Amino acid sequence: MSTIRGLVFHSRFHYVKQHLDYTTRRNINEHLSEQVRNVVSEQVFPVNFYRFEMLQELDNAIVTVTTAAEQPLFQSIGREFAHAIVDRYFFNYTEAQKPQRFLAQFQRLYARLWGFGQIDIRPESTRKSTIILEYPVSVHPAYHIFMTSFLTNAIALCGGKSVQLNPVESEDDPQECRKYVTTWQ
């Protein structure tokens, strides 16, 4: 059983609360299994661990009920979450305008904030890094969209201009591993 911290669930809760009306929120709740509904209806603590499959079920319910296209929906969730997380935990990096310093600190805090798999960030120059995300299980596409949007926007908030986050495809990498090269000006 793979787990992820409740903080990531909060990205979905925030988006749903800010952008969807009461009826749509209720319909999302009705699309969840009883077990997931019980968890998300109670207080989800940011530091507690929850089954990753519950996040996937919530993501699927949001897409199904809203009939929104997955790509722009989860890009928006990732963008809004980047603003919240960077403001809350990485404010000094927005002031310093040093994306590499943000990435180094994000790598150090990833286990405490996300708690899902591992992240390895390898600086290649002052404006380029390789980011490797290794997950304990296969991850649904919405989660990848969310993570790439989160990282791109967080780097931009910390001073990166024209941020690019490009996947590096390799047949040698397992399905549970995602590698990106990020560059900025």
Backbone bond lengths (Angstrom), bond angles and torsions (degrees), N, CA, C in turn:
res aa  C-N    CA-C-N  psi(-1)  N-CA   C-N-CA  omega(-1)  CA-C   N-CA-C  phi
1 M - - - 1.447 - - 1.532 108.69 -
2 S 1.313 116.79 124.34 1.457 122.29 178.92 1.519 109.37 -96.94
3 T 1.320 114.77 142.01 1.456 119.32 -178.12 1.522 111.22 -125.57
4 I 1.321 113.88 159.16 1.459 122.20 177.97 1.525 106.98 -140.85
5 R 1.297 116.13 150.82 1.469 119.48 -177.91 1.535 111.34 -71.18
6 G 1.312 114.53 151.56 1.459 121.69 179.66 1.515 113.67 -60.33
7 L 1.327 117.37 -22.95 1.459 121.04 178.98 1.525 111.35 -54.27
8 V 1.324 117.42 -38.83 1.461 120.61 -179.11 1.528 110.38 -69.63
9 F 1.323 118.04 -34.86 1.464 120.81 174.06 1.533 110.06 -59.48
10 H 1.316 115.86 -36.26 1.462 119.83 -178.05 1.524 111.87 -61.75
11 S 1.333 118.46 -27.25 1.461 120.16 176.39 1.521 109.98 -61.42
12 R 1.316 116.43 -40.50 1.466 120.73 179.16 1.522 110.46 -71.60
13 F 1.336 117.04 -44.24 1.466 120.66 -179.83 1.524 110.69 -58.20
14 H 1.333 115.94 -44.99 1.464 120.59 -179.26 1.529 110.37 -61.01
15 Y 1.314 116.70 -47.18 1.461 120.19 -178.64 1.527 110.95 -61.76
16 V 1.315 116.54 -48.14 1.466 121.22 -177.98 1.527 110.19 -60.79
17 K 1.314 116.58 -43.95 1.471 120.70 -178.62 1.528 111.55 -66.27
18 Q 1.325 117.18 -39.10 1.462 121.45 -176.55 1.525 113.90 -78.25
19 H 1.333 117.65 -29.63 1.462 119.64 -168.86 1.526 115.65 -117.98
20 L 1.312 117.94 -11.12 1.464 119.35 -175.28 1.519 110.64 -119.69
21 D 1.330 115.07 145.80 1.463 118.94 -179.68 1.529 111.08 -77.95
22 Y 1.302 115.11 171.45 1.467 121.55 -175.38 1.529 111.73 -58.32
23 T 1.325 117.70 -44.05 1.469 120.90 -178.10 1.520 110.89 -62.34
24 T 1.312 117.19 -42.95 1.467 120.72 179.12 1.523 110.49 -65.14
25 R 1.317 116.67 -41.90 1.471 120.04 177.84 1.526 110.60 -61.19
26 R 1.311 116.67 -42.14 1.464 120.85 178.75 1.535 110.43 -64.39
27 N 1.323 117.23 -40.53 1.469 120.81 178.54 1.527 111.57 -64.63
28 I 1.319 117.09 -37.45 1.471 119.93 175.72 1.516 109.13 -61.02
29 N 1.304 116.05 -46.17 1.466 121.37 179.63 1.532 111.20 -58.77
30 E 1.320 117.04 -39.31 1.466 121.36 -179.55 1.525 112.40 -70.41
31 H 1.331 117.30 -22.71 1.469 120.98 178.65 1.527 112.85 -81.46
32 L 1.304 116.82 -6.34 1.462 120.79 -179.44 1.518 110.63 -88.94
33 S 1.316 115.95 150.40 1.462 119.77 173.72 1.527 108.28 -63.36
34 E 1.313 116.27 160.37 1.462 119.82 -178.43 1.528 111.16 -58.25
35 Q 1.319 116.29 -41.02 1.465 120.10 -178.69 1.531 111.56 -62.24
36 V 1.319 116.74 -47.19 1.465 120.18 -179.45 1.527 110.00 -69.04
37 R 1.315 116.63 -41.13 1.463 120.44 178.14 1.525 110.77 -57.27
38 N 1.322 116.68 -43.41 1.465 120.04 179.39 1.523 111.67 -62.46
39 V 1.320 116.89 -39.45 1.468 120.35 -179.47 1.522 110.77 -69.01
40 V 1.333 117.37 -50.63 1.465 119.23 -175.15 1.523 112.33 -75.11
41 S 1.320 117.88 -18.85 1.463 120.25 176.70 1.522 111.55 -78.05
42 E 1.310 116.39 -24.75 1.466 121.02 175.53 1.526 107.65 -86.37
43 Q 1.292 116.72 -175.92 1.455 120.13 178.60 1.525 109.64 -78.20
44 V 1.321 116.33 123.41 1.459 122.40 175.29 1.527 106.36 -96.42
45 F 1.312 115.61 114.95 1.463 120.51 -177.74 1.524 110.11 -83.30
46 P 1.328 118.03 132.91 1.462 121.09 -177.56 1.523 114.52 -56.52
47 V 1.328 118.52 -32.78 1.466 120.61 -175.68 1.526 113.40 -91.02
48 N 1.311 117.74 -11.96 1.467 120.11 -179.81 1.523 110.42 -79.04
49 F 1.320 114.98 156.65 1.461 121.26 177.00 1.520 110.11 -95.82
50 Y 1.347 115.14 141.10 1.459 122.82 177.34 1.521 107.25 -133.59
51 R 1.307 116.31 154.30 1.467 120.01 -179.24 1.528 110.41 -61.85
52 F 1.324 115.97 133.37 1.460 120.41 -179.93 1.526 111.06 -60.60
53 E 1.308 117.23 -33.41 1.462 121.05 179.64 1.525 111.28 -59.79
54 M 1.321 117.40 -28.67 1.469 120.83 177.50 1.527 110.58 -67.57
55 L 1.323 116.94 -39.72 1.463 120.49 176.77 1.521 109.82 -64.26
56 Q 1.324 116.48 -41.97 1.458 120.11 178.93 1.524 110.42 -62.35
57 E 1.319 117.65 -42.32 1.466 120.71 178.69 1.531 110.69 -63.52
58 L 1.318 116.79 -41.36 1.463 120.67 177.38 1.528 110.45 -62.87
59 D 1.329 117.50 -45.19 1.466 120.99 177.99 1.524 111.05 -58.76
60 N 1.324 116.89 -45.43 1.463 120.64 179.69 1.520 111.28 -62.39
61 A 1.323 117.52 -40.52 1.466 121.21 179.43 1.527 110.90 -65.20
62 I 1.315 117.36 -40.21 1.467 120.45 178.95 1.523 110.18 -61.56
63 V 1.329 116.99 -45.68 1.469 120.80 179.95 1.526 110.58 -64.93
64 T 1.320 117.16 -44.81 1.463 121.34 -177.57 1.522 111.66 -62.64
65 V 1.299 117.01 -48.65 1.466 120.92 -174.64 1.521 111.85 -72.67
66 T 1.314 117.56 -41.40 1.464 119.42 -177.35 1.521 111.99 -80.38
67 T 1.315 117.34 -17.03 1.469 124.53 -173.52 1.533 111.36 53.65
68 A 1.306 116.29 24.42 1.463 121.05 177.57 1.526 109.29 -78.56
69 A 1.314 115.35 150.58 1.458 119.89 174.87 1.527 108.19 -67.46
70 E 1.315 116.13 134.72 1.460 121.98 -174.26 1.534 113.14 -59.16
71 Q 1.315 116.91 -44.80 1.473 121.01 -175.41 1.528 112.20 -59.20
72 P 1.332 119.76 -59.03 1.470 118.02 -178.32 1.529 113.33 -66.85
73 L 1.317 117.13 -31.10 1.463 120.72 179.49 1.527 111.10 -62.23
74 F 1.320 117.06 -51.57 1.465 119.91 -176.81 1.527 112.78 -78.99
75 Q 1.335 116.99 -20.67 1.468 118.82 169.51 1.528 109.44 -66.10
76 S 1.314 116.06 -41.22 1.458 120.70 178.56 1.526 111.40 -65.48
77 I 1.330 116.80 -43.73 1.465 120.42 178.06 1.531 110.09 -61.18
78 G 1.323 117.41 -43.85 1.463 121.18 178.63 1.515 112.63 -63.87
79 R 1.333 116.61 -40.92 1.468 121.33 179.59 1.535 110.40 -63.82
80 E 1.326 116.70 -48.21 1.463 119.94 -179.18 1.528 111.25 -65.11
81 F 1.325 116.58 -37.02 1.460 120.04 179.72 1.526 110.87 -68.61
82 A 1.331 116.79 -36.19 1.468 120.00 176.94 1.525 110.07 -59.18
83 H 1.320 116.49 -44.59 1.466 119.62 178.87 1.524 110.99 -60.33
84 A 1.320 116.94 -44.84 1.471 120.67 -178.40 1.527 111.60 -66.06
85 I 1.317 117.24 -46.44 1.468 121.29 -175.63 1.524 111.57 -71.36
86 V 1.313 116.86 -44.03 1.465 119.31 179.92 1.526 109.70 -64.03
87 D 1.319 116.90 -41.16 1.462 120.04 178.75 1.526 111.32 -64.44
88 R 1.315 116.86 -38.46 1.467 121.18 -175.74 1.528 113.11 -80.28
89 Y 1.334 117.32 -44.08 1.465 120.54 -170.82 1.530 115.12 -111.89
90 F 1.327 117.53 -17.19 1.465 120.03 -172.47 1.524 112.62 -130.97
91 F 1.312 116.83 27.59 1.463 120.83 -175.39 1.525 112.31 -55.32
92 N 1.331 117.11 -39.61 1.469 119.85 -178.78 1.529 111.92 -61.54
93 Y 1.324 118.60 -25.51 1.467 120.73 178.88 1.523 111.39 -79.31
94 T 1.336 117.25 -26.93 1.464 118.66 173.48 1.522 109.36 -70.08
95 E 1.323 116.29 -36.05 1.465 120.56 177.31 1.529 110.89 -68.13
96 A 1.313 117.11 -43.01 1.467 121.72 -177.58 1.525 112.30 -73.42
97 Q 1.358 116.82 -24.64 1.463 121.89 -177.89 1.531 111.12 56.58
98 K 1.328 115.03 48.69 1.466 122.43 -178.85 1.530 108.93 -126.53
99 P 1.333 118.33 89.74 1.464 120.58 -177.76 1.528 114.29 -57.15
100 Q 1.337 117.97 -38.17 1.471 119.10 -179.14 1.526 111.00 -64.06
101 R 1.310 116.90 -37.17 1.464 119.78 178.11 1.525 110.32 -66.49
102 F 1.335 116.76 -40.42 1.463 119.61 175.32 1.523 110.29 -59.39
103 L 1.337 117.39 -48.63 1.465 120.63 -177.83 1.526 111.56 -60.78
104 A 1.316 117.00 -40.26 1.471 120.18 178.67 1.530 110.63 -62.87
105 Q 1.317 116.60 -42.98 1.464 119.79 179.62 1.529 111.22 -71.06
106 F 1.328 117.18 -37.21 1.465 120.17 177.73 1.528 109.75 -61.28
107 Q 1.320 116.87 -41.40 1.465 119.98 177.69 1.527 110.52 -60.56
108 R 1.322 116.78 -43.19 1.472 119.93 179.63 1.528 112.06 -64.20
109 L 1.323 117.43 -35.58 1.471 121.06 -175.37 1.525 114.34 -94.93
110 Y 1.321 117.34 -6.56 1.466 120.97 -173.98 1.530 112.44 -52.67
111 A 1.298 117.81 -46.54 1.473 120.42 -178.28 1.524 111.30 -62.71
112 R 1.315 117.03 -33.97 1.468 120.25 -179.53 1.523 112.16 -79.45
113 L 1.333 117.05 -30.87 1.461 120.47 -178.63 1.525 112.27 -88.53
114 W 1.323 117.05 -47.09 1.457 121.91 -176.03 1.528 111.11 -98.97
115 G 1.312 115.59 -52.13 1.456 120.53 -179.57 1.513 113.98 66.99
116 F 1.323 117.80 24.72 1.464 121.85 -177.25 1.517 108.73 -127.25
117 G 1.305 116.42 105.76 1.452 120.08 -179.01 1.516 111.25 71.35
118 Q 1.326 114.43 -155.45 1.461 120.72 -177.38 1.513 109.75 -134.46
119 I 1.317 114.52 154.25 1.459 120.14 175.25 1.526 107.85 -126.04
120 D 1.315 115.52 138.51 1.463 121.91 176.46 1.523 106.45 -128.26
121 I 1.311 116.56 117.77 1.459 121.35 -179.44 1.518 107.77 -114.36
122 R 1.331 114.79 120.92 1.463 121.24 -176.63 1.526 109.89 -115.51
123 P 1.325 117.27 106.00 1.465 119.45 177.16 1.531 110.02 -65.40
124 E 1.323 116.15 134.39 1.461 120.48 178.04 1.521 111.68 -110.49
125 S 1.323 116.02 -24.66 1.463 122.65 174.50 1.525 106.29 -162.41
126 T 1.314 117.13 -174.97 1.467 118.60 -179.28 1.522 112.23 -68.42
127 R 1.331 116.98 -17.88 1.466 120.64 -177.71 1.531 113.02 -128.56
128 K 1.325 115.53 28.05 1.463 118.41 -178.85 1.521 109.58 -155.42
129 S 1.339 115.23 136.64 1.468 121.51 175.60 1.517 109.63 -144.03
130 T 1.311 114.79 154.39 1.459 121.26 168.82 1.520 106.79 -103.43
131 I 1.322 115.67 131.42 1.465 121.65 179.90 1.520 107.74 -117.23
132 I 1.319 116.23 123.66 1.465 121.35 179.11 1.525 108.00 -118.29
133 L 1.317 115.57 121.70 1.462 122.49 176.76 1.519 107.94 -109.80
134 E 1.309 116.43 121.95 1.462 121.38 177.70 1.517 108.31 -115.71
135 Y 1.329 115.15 125.12 1.456 121.37 -176.68 1.518 110.62 -111.15
136 P 1.328 117.35 151.92 1.463 120.53 179.35 1.530 113.24 -75.64
137 V 1.334 117.26 -13.78 1.462 122.50 -179.30 1.523 108.60 -142.54
138 S 1.325 116.20 168.11 1.459 119.84 172.43 1.525 108.64 -64.80
139 V 1.314 115.71 144.55 1.459 121.41 -174.34 1.523 109.36 -117.25
140 H 1.326 116.10 136.90 1.463 121.29 -178.59 1.536 110.95 -69.76
141 P 1.339 117.28 153.07 1.468 120.96 -175.06 1.531 114.19 -56.55
142 A 1.324 118.23 -37.59 1.470 120.30 -179.01 1.524 111.03 -58.68
143 Y 1.317 116.76 -36.24 1.464 119.92 179.90 1.531 110.58 -67.32
144 H 1.327 117.16 -40.36 1.473 120.07 177.54 1.529 110.56 -63.07
145 I 1.320 116.37 -42.94 1.466 120.46 178.83 1.528 109.59 -60.32
146 F 1.321 115.79 -46.36 1.464 122.00 178.52 1.529 110.89 -57.53
147 M 1.327 117.22 -48.78 1.470 120.52 -176.82 1.525 112.06 -65.50
148 T 1.328 117.97 -42.69 1.466 119.16 -179.87 1.524 110.47 -65.95
149 S 1.317 117.30 -38.57 1.461 120.47 177.29 1.527 110.63 -66.30
150 F 1.330 116.28 -44.08 1.464 119.94 178.14 1.527 110.67 -57.30
151 L 1.323 117.13 -51.45 1.467 120.79 -176.68 1.526 111.92 -63.95
152 T 1.326 117.02 -44.83 1.463 121.00 179.80 1.525 110.91 -58.99
153 N 1.319 115.98 -47.00 1.461 120.12 -177.94 1.521 112.43 -71.52
154 A 1.318 117.91 -35.98 1.467 120.65 177.93 1.529 110.50 -64.64
155 I 1.325 116.92 -42.04 1.470 120.74 177.52 1.529 109.83 -61.86
156 A 1.330 116.44 -42.28 1.468 120.20 178.88 1.530 111.16 -63.51
157 L 1.317 117.13 -42.00 1.467 120.51 178.73 1.526 111.88 -62.52
158 C 1.328 115.94 -27.07 1.470 120.80 -179.32 1.525 112.33 -94.70
159 G 1.320 116.57 16.03 1.458 120.17 171.50 1.510 116.46 112.53
160 G 1.322 118.80 -7.39 1.455 120.39 179.14 1.522 111.07 -73.07
161 K 1.295 116.76 131.65 1.472 122.16 176.90 1.524 108.45 -107.19
162 S 1.326 116.29 144.54 1.472 121.82 179.66 1.526 110.64 50.54
163 V 1.312 116.48 51.80 1.464 121.97 -176.81 1.526 110.13 -68.84
164 Q 1.311 115.51 131.59 1.462 122.79 174.38 1.524 108.03 -119.98
165 L 1.313 116.56 134.89 1.464 121.81 176.09 1.522 105.89 -128.54
166 N 1.320 115.98 100.45 1.457 121.57 -173.16 1.519 111.35 -107.90
167 P 1.334 116.29 130.68 1.466 118.72 178.09 1.517 111.01 -69.20
168 V 1.315 115.39 145.77 1.461 122.36 174.59 1.521 105.61 -110.92
169 E 1.299 116.50 111.48 1.460 121.25 -178.42 1.520 109.71 -88.45
170 S 1.313 115.68 136.25 1.453 121.06 177.77 1.517 108.61 -149.25
171 E 1.310 115.91 132.92 1.467 119.54 178.10 1.521 111.33 -69.58
172 D 1.333 117.15 -19.37 1.462 120.87 -179.71 1.526 112.66 -77.61
173 D 1.336 116.74 -22.20 1.463 119.98 -178.50 1.524 110.11 -79.69
174 P 1.318 116.65 134.62 1.464 118.90 176.65 1.527 110.53 -67.44
175 Q 1.322 115.79 161.39 1.460 121.55 -178.79 1.529 111.52 -59.12
176 E 1.314 116.64 -27.01 1.456 121.59 -177.83 1.526 112.74 -82.44
177 C 1.321 117.91 5.12 1.461 122.22 -177.65 1.529 108.86 -118.61
178 R 1.320 116.06 132.77 1.455 121.51 175.73 1.520 107.89 -124.85
179 K 1.317 114.91 130.22 1.464 120.62 -179.66 1.530 108.10 -120.44
180 Y 1.331 115.51 135.40 1.459 121.86 179.92 1.519 109.10 -133.12
181 V 1.316 115.20 149.95 1.454 120.73 168.10 1.521 105.46 -112.47
182 T 1.311 115.56 124.81 1.459 119.87 179.20 1.516 109.49 -113.28
183 T 1.314 115.12 137.23 1.458 121.67 177.79 1.524 108.39 -133.24
184 W 1.309 115.70 156.72 1.460 121.02 177.41 1.513 108.43 -156.83
185 Q 1.306 115.01 167.15 1.471 120.90 177.57 1.511 109.09 -105.81
